[in-house]
Amino acid sequence: MTRFETRTSVEAGRVVVVLNGECDLAVRDALTAALTAAVASRPVVVVDAGGLTFLDSTGLHGLVTAYHAARREGGRLHLVNATGAVANVLELTGVGDLLRPPIDDDRPQS
């Protein structure tokens, strides 16, 4: 069984979705539910991928779909803190550029 979890919090007019574990086909519904709820709740969604250890095409699809849903609603969705293999997948596919926040904007506050 794949280990994956999401945590969502509201901070200063935006929602932050923290992803942890392995994001693949087995967790598609959990990812979709978390991102869909986030996009519906606030105009700015920040996805923190710092805890992801794996991301496949299913996860990429979920992120891009949520990005487009946010844009249709006049909002924004950005991804931050991707590292290692996850950052490589995002870079190779161009999804990292699509989801990159403006400089010093929409980063989760520690």
N, C-alpha and C positions, 0 to 999 in steps of 0.2 A: 504494500500500500504506500502511495506517495504521501510524503509529509508536506503539507501546505497549509498556511493560515493567512488570514487577512485581519487587520485591525484598522478601524476607522475612527477618526477623531475630527472634531470641528475646532478650527483655530482661526481667529480673526477674519471671519467672513469666507473662509475656504475650508474645504474638507481634505484631510490627508488620509490616504489609504496606504498602509504599510503592508508590504508583501514579504512573506518569509517562506523559505523552503524551495521546493521544486514545482515549477509551474508548467504543467503539461496537459495532455488530453484528459487525464483522470480528474483534473481539478477545474476543468473548463467552466462548469456551472457555478462553482464557488467564486471564481474570478469574475465571471460575467455579472453575478448578483452583486458583488461588492462594488464594481465599477459603475454599474447601472444605477444603483442606489446613490452613489456619490454624485454622479452627474446630475441626477434629478434633484439633489438636495441643495447644491450650491453652484454658483457660476464658475468658480475656480476649484479645480481638483488637482491635487499634487499626489502622484503615486511615488512612494518611496520604495525603491527596489534594492536597498542596501542589504536586505536579508535574503534575497533570492540567490540560490545556488545553481539553478537551472532554469532555462526558458526556451521552450520550443515554439514551433510555428503556431500552435494553438494559442499560446500566451501572447505572441505577437499580434495575432488576429484580434484577440480580446482587447488589447491595448489600443490598437488602431481603430477598432469599431467604437470604443468608448470615446476616443479623441474626436471622431467625426460626429458622434452624438452630442458631445459638448459643444462643438462648433455650430451644429444646427440650432442649438438652443441659445446661441450667442455667448457661450462660455468658453473656457479653456481647460485643457488637461495637459499636465506636464509630468515628466518622469525624472526623478533625481536619484543620485547615489548608486547607480548601477556599477558593479565592479566585476572583474574577472571574466569568466565565460559569458555571463549575462551581458556585460558591456560589449564584448566582442560580437555577440549575435546582433545586438542593437546597432552597432557600427556597420557591420557587414551588410545588413539589410536596409540601412538608411532610416530605420525607425527611430534610432537615437536622435537624429537630426530633427525629425518630425516632432518629437515629443520634448525636445530640449527647451527648458524655460529661458526667458530673457535673462540676461546677466543680473544676478542678485535679486531675482524676482521669484516668488512662489516656492522658495526653499523652506522646508519645515524648520521651525525655530526650536533650538535645543533648550 
